[in-house]
Amino acid sequence: MVETKKNEIKKSENIEVSGTIFTIHSMESENAKKSVAQIIRKLILNNVDTLNRSNLSA
């Protein structure tokens, strides 16, 4: 017989940003929130950088 504790099973949430899917286990974790914020910030900065470059070359 297999026993599982409630705390061992964590709900996962999918966050989709620019076609990239991140699966976050337990958003209540402070580290998870920080890393997601960093990833999203980097993606936004990359997109802005790409837009700026395309505007300059246009």
C-alpha distance matrix in Angstrom:
0.0 3.8 6.5 10.0 13.3 16.1 18.4 16.5 17.1 20.8 23.1 25.4 29.0 31.3 34.9 37.4 40.6 43.3 40.9 38.4 35.0 33.2 29.6 29.3 26.0 26.8 30.5 30.6 30.5 34.2 34.0 32.7 35.6 38.1 37.0 37.1 40.5 41.7 40.6 42.2 45.4 45.7 45.3 48.0 50.3 49.9 50.7 53.7 54.9 54.8 56.7 59.3 59.8 60.2 62.7 64.7 65.0 65.9
3.8 0.0 3.8 6.6 10.2 13.0 15.0 12.8 13.5 17.2 19.7 21.8 25.5 27.9 31.4 34.0 37.1 39.8 37.6 35.0 31.5 29.7 26.0 25.6 22.3 23.1 26.8 27.0 26.8 30.5 30.2 28.9 31.8 34.3 33.2 33.3 36.7 38.0 36.9 38.5 41.6 42.0 41.7 44.3 46.6 46.3 47.2 50.1 51.3 51.2 53.1 55.7 56.3 56.7 59.1 61.2 61.5 62.5
6.5 3.8 0.0 3.8 6.8 9.9 12.0 10.4 11.5 15.3 18.0 20.6 24.3 27.0 30.4 33.3 36.4 39.3 37.4 34.7 31.1 29.0 25.3 24.3 20.8 21.0 24.7 24.4 24.4 28.1 28.2 27.0 29.8 32.3 31.7 31.8 35.1 36.5 35.7 37.3 40.2 40.9 40.8 43.2 45.5 45.5 46.4 49.1 50.5 50.6 52.4 54.9 55.7 56.3 58.5 60.5 61.1 62.1
10.0 6.6 3.8 0.0 3.8 6.5 8.4 6.8 7.9 11.6 14.4 17.1 20.8 23.6 26.9 29.9 32.9 36.0 34.2 31.6 27.9 25.6 21.9 20.7 17.2 17.3 21.0 20.7 20.8 24.5 24.7 23.4 26.1 28.7 28.1 28.2 31.4 32.9 32.2 33.7 36.7 37.4 37.3 39.7 42.0 42.1 43.0 45.7 47.0 47.3 49.0 51.4 52.4 53.0 55.1 57.2 57.9 58.8
13.3 10.2 6.8 3.8 0.0 3.8 5.5 5.5 7.3 10.5 13.5 16.5 20.1 23.3 26.3 29.6 32.4 35.7 34.3 31.6 28.0 25.4 21.7 19.9 16.2 15.5 19.1 18.2 18.5 22.1 22.7 21.8 24.2 26.9 26.7 26.9 29.8 31.5 31.2 32.6 35.4 36.4 36.6 38.7 41.0 41.4 42.3 44.8 46.3 46.8 48.4 50.7 51.8 52.6 54.5 56.5 57.5 58.4
16.1 13.0 9.9 6.5 3.8 0.0 3.8 5.5 5.8 8.2 10.8 14.2 17.4 20.8 23.8 27.2 30.1 33.5 32.3 29.7 26.1 23.5 19.8 17.9 14.3 13.1 16.4 15.6 16.4 20.1 21.2 19.9 21.9 24.9 25.0 24.8 27.6 29.6 29.4 30.4 33.2 34.5 34.5 36.4 38.9 39.5 40.2 42.5 44.3 44.8 46.1 48.5 49.8 50.5 52.2 54.4 55.5 56.2
18.4 15.0 12.0 8.4 5.5 3.8 0.0 3.8 5.5 6.8 10.0 13.0 16.2 19.6 22.2 25.8 28.3 31.8 30.8 28.0 24.5 21.6 18.1 15.7 12.0 10.6 13.9 12.8 13.1 16.7 17.7 16.8 19.0 21.7 21.9 22.1 24.8 26.6 26.6 27.9 30.5 31.8 32.1 34.0 36.2 37.0 37.9 40.1 41.7 42.5 43.9 46.1 47.4 48.3 50.1 52.1 53.2 54.2
16.5 12.8 10.4 6.8 5.5 5.5 3.8 0.0 3.8 6.2 9.8 12.2 15.8 18.8 21.7 24.9 27.6 30.8 29.5 26.6 23.1 20.3 16.7 14.8 11.1 11.0 14.7 14.4 14.1 17.7 17.9 16.7 19.4 22.0 21.5 21.8 24.9 26.4 25.9 27.5 30.3 31.1 31.3 33.6 35.7 36.1 37.1 39.6 41.0 41.5 43.2 45.5 46.5 47.4 49.4 51.3 52.2 53.3
17.1 13.5 11.5 7.9 7.3 5.8 5.5 3.8 0.0 3.8 6.7 9.4 13.0 16.1 19.2 22.4 25.3 28.6 27.1 24.4 20.8 18.3 14.6 13.1 9.6 9.8 13.4 13.9 14.2 18.0 18.3 16.4 18.8 21.7 21.1 20.8 23.9 25.7 24.9 26.1 29.1 30.1 29.9 32.0 34.5 34.8 35.5 38.0 39.6 39.9 41.5 43.9 45.0 45.6 47.6 49.7 50.5 51.4
20.8 17.2 15.3 11.6 10.5 8.2 6.8 6.2 3.8 0.0 3.8 6.3 9.7 13.0 15.8 19.2 22.0 25.4 24.2 21.6 17.9 15.3 11.7 9.8 6.3 6.1 9.8 10.6 11.2 14.9 15.3 13.1 15.3 18.4 17.9 17.2 20.3 22.3 21.6 22.6 25.6 26.7 26.5 28.5 31.0 31.5 32.1 34.6 36.3 36.7 38.1 40.5 41.7 42.3 44.2 46.4 47.3 48.1
23.1 19.7 18.0 14.4 13.5 10.8 10.0 9.8 6.7 3.8 0.0 3.8 6.7 10.2 13.2 16.5 19.6 23.0 21.8 19.5 15.8 13.6 10.1 8.6 6.3 6.1 8.8 10.5 11.9 15.4 16.0 13.1 14.7 18.1 17.6 16.2 19.1 21.5 20.5 20.9 24.2 25.5 24.8 26.6 29.4 29.9 30.1 32.6 34.6 34.8 35.9 38.5 39.9 40.2 42.0 44.4 45.3 45.9
25.4 21.8 20.6 17.1 16.5 14.2 13.0 12.2 9.4 6.3 3.8 0.0 3.8 6.7 9.9 13.1 16.1 19.4 18.1 15.8 12.1 9.9 6.4 5.6 4.6 6.2 8.1 10.9 11.8 14.8 14.8 11.4 13.0 16.2 15.1 13.4 16.6 18.8 17.3 17.8 21.2 22.3 21.4 23.4 26.2 26.4 26.6 29.3 31.2 31.3 32.5 35.1 36.4 36.7 38.6 40.9 41.7 42.3
29.0 25.5 24.3 20.8 20.1 17.4 16.2 15.8 13.0 9.7 6.7 3.8 0.0 3.8 6.5 9.9 13.0 16.4 15.4 13.5 9.9 8.2 5.7 5.4 6.7 7.7 7.7 11.2 12.5 14.8 14.9 11.3 11.9 15.1 14.2 11.6 14.5 17.0 15.4 15.2 18.7 20.0 18.8 20.5 23.6 23.9 23.7 26.3 28.4 28.5 29.4 32.2 33.6 33.7 35.5 38.0 38.9 39.3
31.3 27.9 27.0 23.6 23.3 20.8 19.6 18.8 16.1 13.0 10.2 6.7 3.8 0.0 3.8 6.4 9.8 13.0 11.7 9.9 6.4 5.7 4.7 6.4 9.0 10.8 10.4 14.1 15.0 16.8 16.3 12.5 12.9 15.7 14.1 11.1 14.0 16.0 13.7 13.3 17.1 18.0 16.3 18.1 21.3 21.2 20.8 23.7 25.7 25.4 26.4 29.3 30.5 30.5 32.4 34.9 35.6 36.0
34.9 31.4 30.4 26.9 26.3 23.8 22.2 21.7 19.2 15.8 13.2 9.9 6.5 3.8 0.0 3.8 6.5 10.0 9.7 8.2 5.7 5.3 6.5 7.7 11.1 12.4 10.9 14.6 15.3 16.3 15.8 12.1 11.7 14.0 12.5 9.0 11.3 13.4 11.1 10.0 13.7 14.9 13.0 14.5 17.8 17.9 17.4 20.1 22.3 22.2 23.0 25.8 27.2 27.3 29.0 31.5 32.4 32.8
37.4 34.0 33.3 29.9 29.6 27.2 25.8 24.9 22.4 19.2 16.5 13.1 9.9 6.4 3.8 0.0 3.8 6.7 6.1 5.5 4.5 6.4 8.9 10.9 14.4 16.1 14.6 18.3 18.9 19.5 18.6 15.1 14.7 16.3 14.5 11.0 12.8 14.4 11.4 9.9 13.6 14.2 11.5 13.0 16.4 15.9 15.0 17.9 20.1 19.5 20.2 23.4 24.6 24.3 26.1 28.8 29.4 29.6
40.6 37.1 36.4 32.9 32.4 30.1 28.3 27.6 25.3 22.0 19.6 16.1 13.0 9.8 6.5 3.8 0.0 3.8 5.5 5.2 6.5 8.0 11.3 13.0 16.7 18.3 16.2 19.7 19.9 19.9 18.8 15.7 14.8 15.7 13.7 10.4 11.4 12.4 9.3 7.3 10.6 11.0 8.0 9.3 12.7 12.3 11.2 14.2 16.4 15.8 16.6 19.6 20.9 20.8 22.6 25.2 26.0 26.3
43.3 39.8 39.3 36.0 35.7 33.5 31.8 30.8 28.6 25.4 23.0 19.4 16.4 13.0 10.0 6.7 3.8 0.0 3.8 5.5 8.4 10.8 14.3 16.3 20.0 21.9 20.0 23.5 23.5 23.4 22.0 19.0 18.3 18.7 16.6 13.6 14.3 14.5 11.3 9.4 12.0 11.5 7.8 9.1 12.2 10.8 9.1 12.5 14.5 13.2 14.0 17.3 18.2 17.7 19.8 22.4 22.9 23.1
40.9 37.6 37.4 34.2 34.3 32.3 30.8 29.5 27.1 24.2 21.8 18.1 15.4 11.7 9.7 6.1 5.5 3.8 0.0 3.8 6.5 9.8 13.0 15.7 19.3 21.5 20.2 23.9 24.0 24.4 22.9 19.6 19.5 20.3 17.8 14.9 16.4 16.7 13.2 12.0 15.0 14.3 10.8 12.7 15.6 13.8 12.5 16.1 17.6 16.0 17.1 20.5 20.9 20.2 22.6 25.2 25.2 25.4
38.4 35.0 34.7 31.6 31.6 29.7 28.0 26.6 24.4 21.6 19.5 15.8 13.5 9.9 8.2 5.5 5.2 5.5 3.8 0.0 3.8 6.6 10.0 12.8 16.3 18.8 17.7 21.4 21.0 21.5 19.7 16.5 16.8 17.5 14.7 12.1 14.2 14.2 10.5 10.3 13.6 12.6 9.8 12.5 15.1 13.5 13.2 16.8 18.0 16.9 18.6 21.6 22.0 21.9 24.4 26.7 26.8 27.5
35.0 31.5 31.1 27.9 28.0 26.1 24.5 23.1 20.8 17.9 15.8 12.1 9.9 6.4 5.7 4.5 6.5 8.4 6.5 3.8 0.0 3.8 6.5 9.6 13.0 15.6 14.9 18.7 18.5 19.5 18.0 14.5 15.1 16.5 13.8 11.1 13.9 14.6 11.2 11.2 14.9 14.6 12.2 14.8 17.7 16.6 16.4 19.7 21.2 20.4 21.9 24.9 25.6 25.5 27.9 30.2 30.5 31.1
33.2 29.7 29.0 25.6 25.4 23.5 21.6 20.3 18.3 15.3 13.6 9.9 8.2 5.7 5.3 6.4 8.0 10.8 9.8 6.6 3.8 0.0 3.8 6.2 9.7 12.4 11.7 15.4 14.9 16.0 14.3 10.8 11.8 13.3 10.6 8.2 11.5 12.3 9.4 10.2 13.8 13.8 12.4 15.0 17.6 17.1 17.5 20.6 22.0 21.8 23.5 26.1 26.9 27.3 29.5 31.7 32.3 33.1
29.6 26.0 25.3 21.9 21.7 19.8 18.1 16.7 14.6 11.7 10.1 6.4 5.7 4.7 6.5 8.9 11.3 14.3 13.0 10.0 6.5 3.8 0.0 3.8 6.5 9.5 9.9 13.5 13.2 15.1 13.7 10.1 11.8 14.0 11.7 9.7 13.3 14.6 12.2 13.2 16.7 17.0 16.0 18.5 21.1 20.8 21.2 24.2 25.6 25.6 27.2 29.8 30.7 31.1 33.3 35.4 36.1 36.9
29.3 25.6 24.3 20.7 19.9 17.9 15.7 14.8 13.1 9.8 8.6 5.6 5.4 6.4 7.7 10.9 13.0 16.3 15.7 12.8 9.6 6.2 3.8 0.0 3.8 6.2 6.3 9.8 9.4 11.5 10.5 6.8 8.7 11.3 9.7 8.2 11.7 13.4 12.0 13.0 16.3 17.1 16.7 18.9 21.4 21.7 22.4 24.9 26.5 26.9 28.5 30.8 32.0 32.7 34.6 36.6 37.6 38.5
26.0 22.3 20.8 17.2 16.2 14.3 12.0 11.1 9.6 6.3 6.3 4.6 6.7 9.0 11.1 14.4 16.7 20.0 19.3 16.3 13.0 9.7 6.5 3.8 0.0 3.8 6.2 8.7 8.2 11.3 10.7 7.7 10.2 13.0 11.9 11.2 14.5 16.2 15.3 16.5 19.5 20.5 20.4 22.5 24.9 25.3 26.1 28.6 30.1 30.6 32.2 34.5 35.6 36.4 38.3 40.3 41.3 42.3
26.8 23.1 21.0 17.3 15.5 13.1 10.6 11.0 9.8 6.1 6.1 6.2 7.7 10.8 12.4 16.1 18.3 21.9 21.5 18.8 15.6 12.4 9.5 6.2 3.8 0.0 3.8 5.3 5.9 9.3 10.0 7.6 9.2 12.5 12.5 11.8 14.5 16.8 16.6 17.4 20.1 21.7 21.8 23.5 25.9 26.8 27.5 29.6 31.4 32.3 33.5 35.6 37.2 38.0 39.6 41.7 43.0 43.8
30.5 26.8 24.7 21.0 19.1 16.4 13.9 14.7 13.4 9.8 8.8 8.1 7.7 10.4 10.9 14.6 16.2 20.0 20.2 17.7 14.9 11.7 9.9 6.3 6.2 3.8 0.0 3.8 5.3 7.5 8.8 6.1 6.2 9.9 10.6 9.4 11.5 14.2 14.4 14.7 17.2 19.2 19.4 20.7 23.1 24.4 25.0 26.8 28.8 29.8 30.9 32.9 34.6 35.6 36.9 39.0 40.5 41.3
30.6 27.0 24.4 20.7 18.2 15.6 12.8 14.4 13.9 10.6 10.5 10.9 11.2 14.1 14.6 18.3 19.7 23.5 23.9 21.4 18.7 15.4 13.5 9.8 8.7 5.3 3.8 0.0 3.8 6.1 8.7 7.6 7.5 10.7 12.3 12.0 13.4 16.1 17.0 17.4 19.4 21.6 22.3 23.3 25.5 27.1 27.9 29.4 31.3 32.7 33.7 35.4 37.3 38.5 39.6 41.6 43.3 44.2
30.5 26.8 24.4 20.8 18.5 16.4 13.1 14.1 14.2 11.2 11.9 11.8 12.5 15.0 15.3 18.9 19.9 23.5 24.0 21.0 18.5 14.9 13.2 9.4 8.2 5.9 5.3 3.8 0.0 3.8 5.5 5.3 6.5 8.9 10.2 10.9 12.6 14.5 15.7 16.8 18.6 20.3 21.5 22.8 24.6 26.1 27.3 28.9 30.5 31.9 33.3 34.8 36.5 37.9 39.2 40.9 42.6 43.8
34.2 30.5 28.1 24.5 22.1 20.1 16.7 17.7 18.0 14.9 15.4 14.8 14.8 16.8 16.3 19.5 19.9 23.4 24.4 21.5 19.5 16.0 15.1 11.5 11.3 9.3 7.5 6.1 3.8 0.0 3.8 5.4 5.2 6.3 8.7 10.0 10.7 12.4 14.4 15.5 16.5 18.5 20.2 21.2 22.6 24.5 25.9 27.1 28.5 30.4 31.7 32.9 34.7 36.4 37.5 39.0 40.9 42.2
34.0 30.2 28.2 24.7 22.7 21.2 17.7 17.9 18.3 15.3 16.0 14.8 14.9 16.3 15.8 18.6 18.8 22.0 22.9 19.7 18.0 14.3 13.7 10.5 10.7 10.0 8.8 8.7 5.5 3.8 0.0 3.8 5.4 5.1 6.1 8.5 9.8 10.5 12.2 14.2 15.2 16.5 18.3 19.9 21.0 22.5 24.3 25.7 26.8 28.5 30.2 31.4 32.9 34.7 36.1 37.4 39.1 40.6
32.7 28.9 27.0 23.4 21.8 19.9 16.8 16.7 16.4 13.1 13.1 11.4 11.3 12.5 12.1 15.1 15.7 19.0 19.6 16.5 14.5 10.8 10.1 6.8 7.7 7.6 6.1 7.6 5.3 5.4 3.8 0.0 3.8 5.5 5.2 6.1 8.5 9.9 10.6 12.2 14.1 15.4 16.5 18.3 19.9 21.1 22.5 24.3 25.6 27.0 28.6 30.2 31.6 33.0 34.6 36.2 37.7 39.0
35.6 31.8 29.8 26.1 24.2 21.9 19.0 19.4 18.8 15.3 14.7 13.0 11.9 12.9 11.7 14.7 14.8 18.3 19.5 16.8 15.1 11.8 11.8 8.7 10.2 9.2 6.2 7.5 6.5 5.2 5.4 3.8 0.0 3.8 5.6 5.3 6.1 8.7 10.0 10.6 12.2 14.3 15.5 16.5 18.3 20.0 21.1 22.5 24.2 25.8 27.0 28.5 30.3 31.7 32.9 34.6 36.4 37.5
38.1 34.3 32.3 28.7 26.9 24.9 21.7 22.0 21.7 18.4 18.1 16.2 15.1 15.7 14.0 16.3 15.7 18.7 20.3 17.5 16.5 13.3 14.0 11.3 13.0 12.5 9.9 10.7 8.9 6.3 5.1 5.5 3.8 0.0 3.8 5.5 5.1 6.2 8.7 10.0 10.5 12.3 14.3 15.4 16.4 18.3 20.0 21.0 22.3 24.3 25.7 26.8 28.5 30.3 31.5 32.8 34.7 36.2
37.0 33.2 31.7 28.1 26.7 25.0 21.9 21.5 21.1 17.9 17.6 15.1 14.2 14.1 12.5 14.5 13.7 16.6 17.8 14.7 13.8 10.6 11.7 9.7 11.9 12.5 10.6 12.3 10.2 8.7 6.1 5.2 5.6 3.8 0.0 3.8 5.4 5.0 6.1 8.6 9.7 10.5 12.3 14.2 15.3 16.4 18.3 19.9 20.9 22.5 24.3 25.6 26.9 28.6 30.2 31.5 33.1 34.6
37.1 33.3 31.8 28.2 26.9 24.8 22.1 21.8 20.8 17.2 16.2 13.4 11.6 11.1 9.0 11.0 10.4 13.6 14.9 12.1 11.1 8.2 9.7 8.2 11.2 11.8 9.4 12.0 10.9 10.0 8.5 6.1 5.3 5.5 3.8 0.0 3.8 5.4 5.1 6.1 8.5 9.9 10.6 12.2 14.2 15.3 16.5 18.3 19.8 21.1 22.5 24.2 25.8 27.0 28.5 30.3 31.8 32.9
40.5 36.7 35.1 31.4 29.8 27.6 24.8 24.9 23.9 20.3 19.1 16.6 14.5 14.0 11.3 12.8 11.4 14.3 16.4 14.2 13.9 11.5 13.3 11.7 14.5 14.5 11.5 13.4 12.6 10.7 9.8 8.5 6.1 5.1 5.4 3.8 0.0 3.8 5.6 5.2 6.0 8.6 9.9 10.5 12.2 14.2 15.3 16.4 18.1 19.9 21.0 22.3 24.3 25.8 26.8 28.5 30.4 31.5
41.7 38.0 36.5 32.9 31.5 29.6 26.6 26.4 25.7 22.3 21.5 18.8 17.0 16.0 13.4 14.4 12.4 14.5 16.7 14.2 14.6 12.3 14.6 13.4 16.2 16.8 14.2 16.1 14.5 12.4 10.5 9.9 8.7 6.2 5.0 5.4 3.8 0.0 3.8 5.5 5.1 6.1 8.6 9.9 10.5 12.2 14.2 15.3 16.3 18.3 19.9 20.9 22.4 24.3 25.6 26.9 28.7 30.2
40.6 36.9 35.7 32.2 31.2 29.4 26.6 25.9 24.9 21.6 20.5 17.3 15.4 13.7 11.1 11.4 9.3 11.3 13.2 10.5 11.2 9.4 12.2 12.0 15.3 16.6 14.4 17.0 15.7 14.4 12.2 10.6 10.0 8.7 6.1 5.1 5.6 3.8 0.0 3.8 5.5 5.2 6.2 8.7 9.9 10.6 12.3 14.3 15.3 16.5 18.4 20.0 21.1 22.6 24.4 25.8 27.2 28.7
42.2 38.5 37.3 33.7 32.6 30.4 27.9 27.5 26.1 22.6 20.9 17.8 15.2 13.3 10.0 9.9 7.3 9.4 12.0 10.3 11.2 10.2 13.2 13.0 16.5 17.4 14.7 17.4 16.8 15.5 14.2 12.2 10.6 10.0 8.6 6.1 5.2 5.5 3.8 0.0 3.8 5.4 5.1 6.1 8.6 9.8 10.5 12.3 14.1 15.3 16.5 18.3 20.0 21.1 22.5 24.3 25.9 26.9
45.4 41.6 40.2 36.7 35.4 33.2 30.5 30.3 29.1 25.6 24.2 21.2 18.7 17.1 13.7 13.6 10.6 12.0 15.0 13.6 14.9 13.8 16.7 16.3 19.5 20.1 17.2 19.4 18.6 16.5 15.2 14.1 12.2 10.5 9.7 8.5 6.0 5.1 5.5 3.8 0.0 3.8 5.5 5.2 6.1 8.6 9.9 10.5 12.1 14.2 15.3 16.4 18.3 20.0 21.0 22.5 24.5 25.7
45.7 42.0 40.9 37.4 36.4 34.5 31.8 31.1 30.1 26.7 25.5 22.3 20.0 18.0 14.9 14.2 11.0 11.5 14.3 12.6 14.6 13.8 17.0 17.1 20.5 21.7 19.2 21.6 20.3 18.5 16.5 15.4 14.3 12.3 10.5 9.9 8.6 6.1 5.2 5.4 3.8 0.0 3.8 5.5 5.1 6.1 8.6 9.8 10.3 12.2 14.1 15.2 16.4 18.3 19.8 21.0 22.6 24.3
45.3 41.7 40.8 37.3 36.6 34.5 32.1 31.3 29.9 26.5 24.8 21.4 18.8 16.3 13.0 11.5 8.0 7.8 10.8 9.8 12.2 12.4 16.0 16.7 20.4 21.8 19.4 22.3 21.5 20.2 18.3 16.5 15.5 14.3 12.3 10.6 9.9 8.6 6.2 5.1 5.5 3.8 0.0 3.8 5.5 5.1 6.2 8.6 9.8 10.5 12.3 14.2 15.4 16.5 18.3 20.0 21.3 22.5
48.0 44.3 43.2 39.7 38.7 36.4 34.0 33.6 32.0 28.5 26.6 23.4 20.5 18.1 14.5 13.0 9.3 9.1 12.7 12.5 14.8 15.0 18.5 18.9 22.5 23.5 20.7 23.3 22.8 21.2 19.9 18.3 16.5 15.4 14.2 12.2 10.5 9.9 8.7 6.1 5.2 5.5 3.8 0.0 3.8 5.4 5.1 6.2 8.5 9.8 10.5 12.2 14.2 15.3 16.4 18.3 20.1 21.0
50.3 46.6 45.5 42.0 41.0 38.9 36.2 35.7 34.5 31.0 29.4 26.2 23.6 21.3 17.8 16.4 12.7 12.2 15.6 15.1 17.7 17.6 21.1 21.4 24.9 25.9 23.1 25.5 24.6 22.6 21.0 19.9 18.3 16.4 15.3 14.2 12.2 10.5 9.9 8.6 6.1 5.1 5.5 3.8 0.0 3.8 5.4 5.1 6.0 8.6 9.8 10.4 12.2 14.2 15.2 16.4 18.4 19.9
49.9 46.3 45.5 42.1 41.4 39.5 37.0 36.1 34.8 31.5 29.9 26.4 23.9 21.2 17.9 15.9 12.3 10.8 13.8 13.5 16.6 17.1 20.8 21.7 25.3 26.8 24.4 27.1 26.1 24.5 22.5 21.1 20.0 18.3 16.4 15.3 14.2 12.2 10.6 9.8 8.6 6.1 5.1 5.4 3.8 0.0 3.8 5.5 5.0 6.2 8.6 9.9 10.6 12.3 14.2 15.4 16.7 18.4
50.7 47.2 46.4 43.0 42.3 40.2 37.9 37.1 35.5 32.1 30.1 26.6 23.7 20.8 17.4 15.0 11.2 9.1 12.5 13.2 16.4 17.5 21.2 22.4 26.1 27.5 25.0 27.9 27.3 25.9 24.3 22.5 21.1 20.0 18.3 16.5 15.3 14.2 12.3 10.5 9.9 8.6 6.2 5.1 5.4 3.8 0.0 3.8 5.4 5.1 6.2 8.6 9.9 10.6 12.3 14.3 15.5 16.5
53.7 50.1 49.1 45.7 44.8 42.5 40.1 39.6 38.0 34.6 32.6 29.3 26.3 23.7 20.1 17.9 14.2 12.5 16.1 16.8 19.7 20.6 24.2 24.9 28.6 29.6 26.8 29.4 28.9 27.1 25.7 24.3 22.5 21.0 19.9 18.3 16.4 15.3 14.3 12.3 10.5 9.8 8.6 6.2 5.1 5.5 3.8 0.0 3.8 5.4 5.0 6.1 8.6 9.9 10.4 12.3 14.3 15.3
54.9 51.3 50.5 47.0 46.3 44.3 41.7 41.0 39.6 36.3 34.6 31.2 28.4 25.7 22.3 20.1 16.4 14.5 17.6 18.0 21.2 22.0 25.6 26.5 30.1 31.4 28.8 31.3 30.5 28.5 26.8 25.6 24.2 22.3 20.9 19.8 18.1 16.3 15.3 14.1 12.1 10.3 9.8 8.5 6.0 5.0 5.4 3.8 0.0 3.8 5.4 5.1 6.2 8.7 9.9 10.7 12.5 14.3
54.8 51.2 50.6 47.3 46.8 44.8 42.5 41.5 39.9 36.7 34.8 31.3 28.5 25.4 22.2 19.5 15.8 13.2 16.0 16.9 20.4 21.8 25.6 26.9 30.6 32.3 29.8 32.7 31.9 30.4 28.5 27.0 25.8 24.3 22.5 21.1 19.9 18.3 16.5 15.3 14.2 12.2 10.5 9.8 8.6 6.2 5.1 5.4 3.8 0.0 3.8 5.5 5.2 6.2 8.6 10.0 10.8 12.3
56.7 53.1 52.4 49.0 48.4 46.1 43.9 43.2 41.5 38.1 35.9 32.5 29.4 26.4 23.0 20.2 16.6 14.0 17.1 18.6 21.9 23.5 27.2 28.5 32.2 33.5 30.9 33.7 33.3 31.7 30.2 28.6 27.0 25.7 24.3 22.5 21.0 19.9 18.4 16.5 15.3 14.1 12.3 10.5 9.8 8.6 6.2 5.0 5.4 3.8 0.0 3.8 5.4 5.2 6.1 8.6 10.0 10.5
59.3 55.7 54.9 51.4 50.7 48.5 46.1 45.5 43.9 40.5 38.5 35.1 32.2 29.3 25.8 23.4 19.6 17.3 20.5 21.6 24.9 26.1 29.8 30.8 34.5 35.6 32.9 35.4 34.8 32.9 31.4 30.2 28.5 26.8 25.6 24.2 22.3 20.9 20.0 18.3 16.4 15.2 14.2 12.2 10.4 9.9 8.6 6.1 5.1 5.5 3.8 0.0 3.8 5.5 5.1 6.2 8.7 10.0
59.8 56.3 55.7 52.4 51.8 49.8 47.4 46.5 45.0 41.7 39.9 36.4 33.6 30.5 27.2 24.6 20.9 18.2 20.9 22.0 25.6 26.9 30.7 32.0 35.6 37.2 34.6 37.3 36.5 34.7 32.9 31.6 30.3 28.5 26.9 25.8 24.3 22.4 21.1 20.0 18.3 16.4 15.4 14.2 12.2 10.6 9.9 8.6 6.2 5.2 5.4 3.8 0.0 3.8 5.4 5.1 6.3 8.7
60.2 56.7 56.3 53.0 52.6 50.5 48.3 47.4 45.6 42.3 40.2 36.7 33.7 30.5 27.3 24.3 20.8 17.7 20.2 21.9 25.5 27.3 31.1 32.7 36.4 38.0 35.6 38.5 37.9 36.4 34.7 33.0 31.7 30.3 28.6 27.0 25.8 24.3 22.6 21.1 20.0 18.3 16.5 15.3 14.2 12.3 10.6 9.9 8.7 6.2 5.2 5.5 3.8 0.0 3.8 5.5 5.2 6.1
62.7 59.1 58.5 55.1 54.5 52.2 50.1 49.4 47.6 44.2 42.0 38.6 35.5 32.4 29.0 26.1 22.6 19.8 22.6 24.4 27.9 29.5 33.3 34.6 38.3 39.6 36.9 39.6 39.2 37.5 36.1 34.6 32.9 31.5 30.2 28.5 26.8 25.6 24.4 22.5 21.0 19.8 18.3 16.4 15.2 14.2 12.3 10.4 9.9 8.6 6.1 5.1 5.4 3.8 0.0 3.8 5.5 5.2
64.7 61.2 60.5 57.2 56.5 54.4 52.1 51.3 49.7 46.4 44.4 40.9 38.0 34.9 31.5 28.8 25.2 22.4 25.2 26.7 30.2 31.7 35.4 36.6 40.3 41.7 39.0 41.6 40.9 39.0 37.4 36.2 34.6 32.8 31.5 30.3 28.5 26.9 25.8 24.3 22.5 21.0 20.0 18.3 16.4 15.4 14.3 12.3 10.7 10.0 8.6 6.2 5.1 5.5 3.8 0.0 3.8 5.6
65.0 61.5 61.1 57.9 57.5 55.5 53.2 52.2 50.5 47.3 45.3 41.7 38.9 35.6 32.4 29.4 26.0 22.9 25.2 26.8 30.5 32.3 36.1 37.6 41.3 43.0 40.5 43.3 42.6 40.9 39.1 37.7 36.4 34.7 33.1 31.8 30.4 28.7 27.2 25.9 24.5 22.6 21.3 20.1 18.4 16.7 15.5 14.3 12.5 10.8 10.0 8.7 6.3 5.2 5.5 3.8 0.0 3.8
65.9 62.5 62.1 58.8 58.4 56.2 54.2 53.3 51.4 48.1 45.9 42.3 39.3 36.0 32.8 29.6 26.3 23.1 25.4 27.5 31.1 33.1 36.9 38.5 42.3 43.8 41.3 44.2 43.8 42.2 40.6 39.0 37.5 36.2 34.6 32.9 31.5 30.2 28.7 26.9 25.7 24.3 22.5 21.0 19.9 18.4 16.5 15.3 14.3 12.3 10.5 10.0 8.7 6.1 5.2 5.6 3.8 0.0
